[in-house]
Every structure is written in C-alpha cells, then in structure tokens.
Amino acid sequence: MIDFEEELKKFKPSLEIGDTENAILSDDDKDMVDLMVELMAEYRDR
C-alpha cells in the first residue's frame, strides 16, 4: 500500500516548473483581458 504522507515528504518539484512559472510571471505581453480593458478605456474617453 502507498503511504501518501511519506511520498509527499519525498516530493521535490521539478526545476523546469519553477523556471516556467518565472517566465510566465515576468512576461509583459498583453493578453486579451488587457486589450479589452484598454479598448474600453479608449471608448469611454471619446
């Protein structure tokens, strides 16, 4: 039988996951929500 508590103690996250998270969080590209907010602000300012 698997002892989940023991397995969780041995768990170490992959470095690749941490690198991916940092790349995503440091990404300054606009997504669709940013574009829609910008368009709505321009529309309201008219």
N, CA, C and O atoms as a Tripos MOL2 file, in Angstrom:
@<TRIPOS>MOLECULE
protein
  184   183    46     0     0
PROTEIN
NO_CHARGES

@<TRIPOS>ATOM
      1 N           0.8440   -1.1790    0.0000 N.3       1 MET1
      2 CA          0.0000    0.0000    0.0000 C.3       1 MET1
      3 C           0.8920    1.2460    0.0000 C.2       1 MET1
      4 O           1.9560    1.2540    0.6190 O.2       1 MET1
      5 N           0.4630    2.2670   -0.6780 N.am      2 ILE2
      6 CA          1.2330    3.5110   -0.7790 C.3       2 ILE2
      7 C           0.9450    4.3890    0.4320 C.2       2 ILE2
      8 O          -0.2130    4.6240    0.7790 O.2       2 ILE2
      9 N           2.0030    4.8700    1.0700 N.am      3 ASP3
     10 CA          1.8730    5.8070    2.1810 C.3       3 ASP3
     11 C           2.0080    7.2160    1.6000 C.2       3 ASP3
     12 O           3.1190    7.6940    1.3660 O.2       3 ASP3
     13 N           0.8850    7.8680    1.3730 N.am      4 PHE4
     14 CA          0.8800    9.1720    0.7080 C.3       4 PHE4
     15 C           1.6270   10.2290    1.5010 C.2       4 PHE4
     16 O           2.2880   11.0900    0.9210 O.2       4 PHE4
     17 N           1.5290   10.1720    2.8250 N.am      5 GLU5
     18 CA          2.2340   11.1510    3.6570 C.3       5 GLU5
     19 C           3.7400   11.0280    3.4590 C.2       5 GLU5
     20 O           4.4420   12.0330    3.3550 O.2       5 GLU5
     21 N           4.2310    9.7960    3.4080 N.am      6 GLU6
     22 CA          5.6610    9.5580    3.2070 C.3       6 GLU6
     23 C           6.0940   10.0020    1.8100 C.2       6 GLU6
     24 O           7.1660   10.5830    1.6410 O.2       6 GLU6
     25 N           5.2620    9.7260    0.8220 N.am      7 GLU7
     26 CA          5.5830   10.1350   -0.5490 C.3       7 GLU7
     27 C           5.6170   11.6510   -0.6750 C.2       7 GLU7
     28 O           6.4670   12.1920   -1.3820 O.2       7 GLU7
     29 N           4.7020   12.3470    0.0030 N.am      8 LEU8
     30 CA          4.6920   13.8120   -0.0340 C.3       8 LEU8
     31 C           5.9440   14.3990    0.5980 C.2       8 LEU8
     32 O           6.4370   15.4370    0.1550 O.2       8 LEU8
     33 N           6.4640   13.7390    1.6350 N.am      9 LYS9
     34 CA          7.6940   14.2100    2.2610 C.3       9 LYS9
     35 C           8.8730   14.1250    1.2930 C.2       9 LYS9
     36 O           9.7800   14.9560    1.3440 O.2       9 LYS9
     37 N           8.8620   13.1280    0.4150 N.am     10 LYS10
     38 CA          9.9600   12.9340   -0.5400 C.3      10 LYS10
     39 C           9.8130   13.7930   -1.7950 C.2      10 LYS10
     40 O          10.7490   13.8880   -2.5900 O.2      10 LYS10
     41 N           8.6620   14.4140   -1.9800 N.am     11 PHE11
     42 CA          8.3890   15.1630   -3.2060 C.3      11 PHE11
     43 C           9.2890   16.3870   -3.3240 C.2      11 PHE11
     44 O           9.4370   17.1600   -2.3780 O.2      11 PHE11
     45 N           9.8860   16.5490   -4.5030 N.am     12 LYS12
     46 CA         10.6580   17.7490   -4.8180 C.3      12 LYS12
     47 C          10.1880   18.2210   -6.1950 C.2      12 LYS12
     48 O          10.2620   17.4610   -7.1610 O.2      12 LYS12
     49 N           9.7060   19.4660   -6.3010 N.am     13 PRO13
     50 CA          9.2080   19.9340   -7.6020 C.3      13 PRO13
     51 C          10.3340   20.0250   -8.6230 C.2      13 PRO13
     52 O          11.4920   20.2620   -8.2810 O.2      13 PRO13
     53 N           9.9730   19.8370   -9.8450 N.am     14 SER14
     54 CA         10.9220   19.9280  -10.9430 C.3      14 SER14
     55 C          11.3980   21.3650  -11.1080 C.2      14 SER14
     56 O          10.6070   22.3010  -10.9910 O.2      14 SER14
     57 N          12.6760   21.5420  -11.3750 N.am     15 LEU15
     58 CA         13.1980   22.8850  -11.6110 C.3      15 LEU15
     59 C          12.5690   23.5030  -12.8500 C.2      15 LEU15
     60 O          12.4180   24.7230  -12.9310 O.2      15 LEU15
     61 N          12.2060   22.6800  -13.8010 N.am     16 GLU16
     62 CA         11.5850   23.1950  -15.0200 C.3      16 GLU16
     63 C          10.2710   23.8970  -14.7130 C.2      16 GLU16
     64 O           9.9400   24.9000  -15.3460 O.2      16 GLU16
     65 N           9.5280   23.3830  -13.7560 N.am     17 ILE17
     66 CA          8.2570   24.0100  -13.3890 C.3      17 ILE17
     67 C           8.5100   25.3960  -12.8080 C.2      17 ILE17
     68 O           7.8090   26.3470  -13.1550 O.2      17 ILE17
     69 N           9.4910   25.5210  -11.9370 N.am     18 GLY18
     70 CA          9.8230   26.8190  -11.3720 C.3      18 GLY18
     71 C          10.2810   27.8000  -12.4300 C.2      18 GLY18
     72 O           9.9210   28.9760  -12.3880 O.2      18 GLY18
     73 N          11.0780   27.3230  -13.3870 N.am     19 ASP19
     74 CA         11.5330   28.1820  -14.4720 C.3      19 ASP19
     75 C          10.3610   28.6430  -15.3230 C.2      19 ASP19
     76 O          10.3120   29.7970  -15.7490 O.2      19 ASP19
     77 N           9.4200   27.7430  -15.5690 N.am     20 THR20
     78 CA          8.2460   28.0880  -16.3600 C.3      20 THR20
     79 C           7.4070   29.1310  -15.6410 C.2      20 THR20
     80 O           6.9370   30.0880  -16.2560 O.2      20 THR20
     81 N           7.2190   28.9490  -14.3410 N.am     21 GLU21
     82 CA          6.4390   29.9120  -13.5580 C.3      21 GLU21
     83 C           7.0820   31.2970  -13.6170 C.2      21 GLU21
     84 O           6.3830   32.2920  -13.8070 O.2      21 GLU21
     85 N           8.3860   31.3700  -13.4600 N.am     22 ASN22
     86 CA          9.0770   32.6600  -13.5210 C.3      22 ASN22
     87 C           8.9420   33.3020  -14.8920 C.2      22 ASN22
     88 O           8.7700   34.5170  -14.9940 O.2      22 ASN22
     89 N           9.0200   32.4990  -15.9430 N.am     23 ALA23
     90 CA          8.8860   33.0360  -17.2960 C.3      23 ALA23
     91 C           7.4850   33.5920  -17.5270 C.2      23 ALA23
     92 O           7.3240   34.6390  -18.1530 O.2      23 ALA23
     93 N           6.4840   32.8970  -17.0270 N.am     24 ILE24
     94 CA          5.1010   33.3520  -17.2070 C.3      24 ILE24
     95 C           4.8530   34.6290  -16.4160 C.2      24 ILE24
     96 O           4.2420   35.5690  -16.9260 O.2      24 ILE24
     97 N           5.3260   34.6680  -15.1680 N.am     25 LEU25
     98 CA          5.0790   35.8310  -14.3250 C.3      25 LEU25
     99 C           5.8450   37.0590  -14.7830 C.2      25 LEU25
    100 O           5.4040   38.1820  -14.5370 O.2      25 LEU25
    101 N           6.9760   36.8750  -15.4400 N.am     26 SER26
    102 CA          7.7620   38.0260  -15.8790 C.3      26 SER26
    103 C           7.3900   38.4680  -17.2970 C.2      26 SER26
    104 O           7.9620   39.4230  -17.8230 O.2      26 SER26
    105 N           6.4420   37.7790  -17.9040 N.am     27 ASP27
    106 CA          6.0330   38.0940  -19.2720 C.3      27 ASP27
    107 C           5.1850   39.3680  -19.2690 C.2      27 ASP27
    108 O           4.1640   39.4350  -18.5850 O.2      27 ASP27
    109 N           5.6040   40.3630  -20.0230 N.am     28 ASP28
    110 CA          4.8870   41.6330  -20.0580 C.3      28 ASP28
    111 C           3.9700   41.7700  -21.2750 C.2      28 ASP28
    112 O           3.4030   42.8390  -21.5050 O.2      28 ASP28
    113 N           3.8220   40.7080  -22.0460 N.am     29 ASP29
    114 CA          2.9310   40.7660  -23.2040 C.3      29 ASP29
    115 C           1.4920   40.9500  -22.7410 C.2      29 ASP29
    116 O           1.0990   40.4750  -21.6760 O.2      29 ASP29
    117 N           0.7240   41.6440  -23.5560 N.am     30 LYS30
    118 CA         -0.6820   41.8650  -23.2240 C.3      30 LYS30
    119 C          -1.4850   40.6320  -23.6000 C.2      30 LYS30
    120 O          -1.2330   40.0010  -24.6270 O.2      30 LYS30
    121 N          -2.4550   40.2970  -22.7600 N.am     31 ASP31
    122 CA         -3.3710   39.2290  -23.1020 C.3      31 ASP31
    123 C          -4.7120   39.8590  -23.5170 C.2      31 ASP31
    124 O          -4.8360   41.0830  -23.5610 O.2      31 ASP31
    125 N          -5.6760   39.0460  -23.8100 N.am     32 MET32
    126 CA         -6.9660   39.5510  -24.3150 C.3      32 MET32
    127 C          -7.6590   40.4500  -23.2870 C.2      32 MET32
    128 O          -8.2920   41.4350  -23.6700 O.2      32 MET32
    129 N          -7.5560   40.1400  -22.0150 N.am     33 VAL33
    130 CA         -8.1940   40.9710  -20.9920 C.3      33 VAL33
    131 C          -7.5570   42.3610  -20.9800 C.2      33 VAL33
    132 O          -8.2620   43.3680  -20.9070 O.2      33 VAL33
    133 N          -6.2190   42.4170  -21.0520 N.am     34 ASP34
    134 CA         -5.5340   43.7150  -21.0890 C.3      34 ASP34
    135 C          -5.9830   44.5280  -22.2970 C.2      34 ASP34
    136 O          -6.2220   45.7310  -22.1920 O.2      34 ASP34
    137 N          -6.0950   43.8660  -23.4380 N.am     35 LEU35
    138 CA         -6.5220   44.5640  -24.6530 C.3      35 LEU35
    139 C          -7.9450   45.0840  -24.5320 C.2      35 LEU35
    140 O          -8.2280   46.2090  -24.9440 O.2      35 LEU35
    141 N          -8.8480   44.2760  -23.9700 N.am     36 MET36
    142 CA        -10.2390   44.6950  -23.8190 C.3      36 MET36
    143 C         -10.3450   45.8670  -22.8400 C.2      36 MET36
    144 O         -11.1110   46.8000  -23.0810 O.2      36 MET36
    145 N          -9.5900   45.8330  -21.7470 N.am     37 VAL37
    146 CA         -9.6140   46.9370  -20.7800 C.3      37 VAL37
    147 C          -9.1120   48.2070  -21.4470 C.2      37 VAL37
    148 O          -9.6810   49.2800  -21.2470 O.2      37 VAL37
    149 N          -8.0620   48.0960  -22.2300 N.am     38 GLU38
    150 CA         -7.5110   49.2560  -22.9290 C.3      38 GLU38
    151 C          -8.5050   49.8080  -23.9480 C.2      38 GLU38
    152 O          -8.6780   51.0230  -24.0470 O.2      38 GLU38
    153 N          -9.1540   48.9350  -24.6990 N.am     39 LEU39
    154 CA        -10.1410   49.3770  -25.6840 C.3      39 LEU39
    155 C         -11.3330   50.0460  -25.0120 C.2      39 LEU39
    156 O         -11.8330   51.0570  -25.5040 O.2      39 LEU39
    157 N         -11.7980   49.4890  -23.8860 N.am     40 MET40
    158 CA        -12.9360   50.0780  -23.1850 C.3      40 MET40
    159 C         -12.5660   51.4510  -22.6200 C.2      40 MET40
    160 O         -13.3960   52.3610  -22.6190 O.2      40 MET40
    161 N         -11.3380   51.6090  -22.1430 N.am     41 ALA41
    162 CA        -10.9060   52.9010  -21.6190 C.3      41 ALA41
    163 C         -10.8690   53.9350  -22.7420 C.2      41 ALA41
    164 O         -11.2880   55.0770  -22.5520 O.2      41 ALA41
    165 N         -10.3760   53.5410  -23.8960 N.am     42 GLU42
    166 CA        -10.3560   54.4610  -25.0490 C.3      42 GLU42
    167 C         -11.7680   54.8150  -25.4740 C.2      42 GLU42
    168 O         -12.0380   55.9660  -25.8170 O.2      42 GLU42
    169 N         -12.6720   53.8500  -25.4590 N.am     43 TYR43
    170 CA        -14.0570   54.0730  -25.8530 C.3      43 TYR43
    171 C         -14.7330   55.0660  -24.8900 C.2      43 TYR43
    172 O         -15.4760   55.9450  -25.3260 O.2      43 TYR43
    173 N         -14.4720   54.9220  -23.5900 N.am     44 ARG44
    174 CA        -15.0790   55.8070  -22.5950 C.3      44 ARG44
    175 C         -14.5390   57.2280  -22.6990 C.2      44 ARG44
    176 O         -15.2530   58.1830  -22.3950 O.2      44 ARG44
    177 N         -13.2840   57.3810  -23.1250 N.am     45 ASP45
    178 CA        -12.6640   58.6970  -23.2090 C.3      45 ASP45
    179 C         -13.1380   59.5150  -24.4060 C.2      45 ASP45
    180 O         -12.8190   60.7000  -24.4960 O.2      45 ASP45
    181 N         -13.8710   58.9290  -25.3030 N.am     46 ARG46
    182 CA        -14.3350   59.6440  -26.5020 C.3      46 ARG46
    183 C         -15.3850   60.6510  -26.1660 C.2      46 ARG46
    184 O         -15.8850   61.3410  -27.0540 O.2      46 ARG46
@<TRIPOS>BOND
     1     1     2 1
     2     2     3 1
     3     3     4 2
     4     3     5 am
     5     5     6 1
     6     6     7 1
     7     7     8 2
     8     7     9 am
     9     9    10 1
    10    10    11 1
    11    11    12 2
    12    11    13 am
    13    13    14 1
    14    14    15 1
    15    15    16 2
    16    15    17 am
    17    17    18 1
    18    18    19 1
    19    19    20 2
    20    19    21 am
    21    21    22 1
    22    22    23 1
    23    23    24 2
    24    23    25 am
    25    25    26 1
    26    26    27 1
    27    27    28 2
    28    27    29 am
    29    29    30 1
    30    30    31 1
    31    31    32 2
    32    31    33 am
    33    33    34 1
    34    34    35 1
    35    35    36 2
    36    35    37 am
    37    37    38 1
    38    38    39 1
    39    39    40 2
    40    39    41 am
    41    41    42 1
    42    42    43 1
    43    43    44 2
    44    43    45 am
    45    45    46 1
    46    46    47 1
    47    47    48 2
    48    47    49 am
    49    49    50 1
    50    50    51 1
    51    51    52 2
    52    51    53 am
    53    53    54 1
    54    54    55 1
    55    55    56 2
    56    55    57 am
    57    57    58 1
    58    58    59 1
    59    59    60 2
    60    59    61 am
    61    61    62 1
    62    62    63 1
    63    63    64 2
    64    63    65 am
    65    65    66 1
    66    66    67 1
    67    67    68 2
    68    67    69 am
    69    69    70 1
    70    70    71 1
    71    71    72 2
    72    71    73 am
    73    73    74 1
    74    74    75 1
    75    75    76 2
    76    75    77 am
    77    77    78 1
    78    78    79 1
    79    79    80 2
    80    79    81 am
    81    81    82 1
    82    82    83 1
    83    83    84 2
    84    83    85 am
    85    85    86 1
    86    86    87 1
    87    87    88 2
    88    87    89 am
    89    89    90 1
    90    90    91 1
    91    91    92 2
    92    91    93 am
    93    93    94 1
    94    94    95 1
    95    95    96 2
    96    95    97 am
    97    97    98 1
    98    98    99 1
    99    99   100 2
   100    99   101 am
   101   101   102 1
   102   102   103 1
   103   103   104 2
   104   103   105 am
   105   105   106 1
   106   106   107 1
   107   107   108 2
   108   107   109 am
   109   109   110 1
   110   110   111 1
   111   111   112 2
   112   111   113 am
   113   113   114 1
   114   114   115 1
   115   115   116 2
   116   115   117 am
   117   117   118 1
   118   118   119 1
   119   119   120 2
   120   119   121 am
   121   121   122 1
   122   122   123 1
   123   123   124 2
   124   123   125 am
   125   125   126 1
   126   126   127 1
   127   127   128 2
   128   127   129 am
   129   129   130 1
   130   130   131 1
   131   131   132 2
   132   131   133 am
   133   133   134 1
   134   134   135 1
   135   135   136 2
   136   135   137 am
   137   137   138 1
   138   138   139 1
   139   139   140 2
   140   139   141 am
   141   141   142 1
   142   142   143 1
   143   143   144 2
   144   143   145 am
   145   145   146 1
   146   146   147 1
   147   147   148 2
   148   147   149 am
   149   149   150 1
   150   150   151 1
   151   151   152 2
   152   151   153 am
   153   153   154 1
   154   154   155 1
   155   155   156 2
   156   155   157 am
   157   157   158 1
   158   158   159 1
   159   159   160 2
   160   159   161 am
   161   161   162 1
   162   162   163 1
   163   163   164 2
   164   163   165 am
   165   165   166 1
   166   166   167 1
   167   167   168 2
   168   167   169 am
   169   169   170 1
   170   170   171 1
   171   171   172 2
   172   171   173 am
   173   173   174 1
   174   174   175 1
   175   175   176 2
   176   175   177 am
   177   177   178 1
   178   178   179 1
   179   179   180 2
   180   179   181 am
   181   181   182 1
   182   182   183 1
   183   183   184 2
@<TRIPOS>SUBSTRUCTURE
     1 MET1         2 RESIDUE 1 A MET
     2 ILE2         6 RESIDUE 1 A ILE
     3 ASP3        10 RESIDUE 1 A ASP
     4 PHE4        14 RESIDUE 1 A PHE
     5 GLU5        18 RESIDUE 1 A GLU
     6 GLU6        22 RESIDUE 1 A GLU
     7 GLU7        26 RESIDUE 1 A GLU
     8 LEU8        30 RESIDUE 1 A LEU
     9 LYS9        34 RESIDUE 1 A LYS
    10 LYS10       38 RESIDUE 1 A LYS
    11 PHE11       42 RESIDUE 1 A PHE
    12 LYS12       46 RESIDUE 1 A LYS
    13 PRO13       50 RESIDUE 1 A PRO
    14 SER14       54 RESIDUE 1 A SER
    15 LEU15       58 RESIDUE 1 A LEU
    16 GLU16       62 RESIDUE 1 A GLU
    17 ILE17       66 RESIDUE 1 A ILE
    18 GLY18       70 RESIDUE 1 A GLY
    19 ASP19       74 RESIDUE 1 A ASP
    20 THR20       78 RESIDUE 1 A THR
    21 GLU21       82 RESIDUE 1 A GLU
    22 ASN22       86 RESIDUE 1 A ASN
    23 ALA23       90 RESIDUE 1 A ALA
    24 ILE24       94 RESIDUE 1 A ILE
    25 LEU25       98 RESIDUE 1 A LEU
    26 SER26      102 RESIDUE 1 A SER
    27 ASP27      106 RESIDUE 1 A ASP
    28 ASP28      110 RESIDUE 1 A ASP
    29 ASP29      114 RESIDUE 1 A ASP
    30 LYS30      118 RESIDUE 1 A LYS
    31 ASP31      122 RESIDUE 1 A ASP
    32 MET32      126 RESIDUE 1 A MET
    33 VAL33      130 RESIDUE 1 A VAL
    34 ASP34      134 RESIDUE 1 A ASP
    35 LEU35      138 RESIDUE 1 A LEU
    36 MET36      142 RESIDUE 1 A MET
    37 VAL37      146 RESIDUE 1 A VAL
    38 GLU38      150 RESIDUE 1 A GLU
    39 LEU39      154 RESIDUE 1 A LEU
    40 MET40      158 RESIDUE 1 A MET
    41 ALA41      162 RESIDUE 1 A ALA
    42 GLU42      166 RESIDUE 1 A GLU
    43 TYR43      170 RESIDUE 1 A TYR
    44 ARG44      174 RESIDUE 1 A ARG
    45 ASP45      178 RESIDUE 1 A ASP
    46 ARG46      182 RESIDUE 1 A ARG
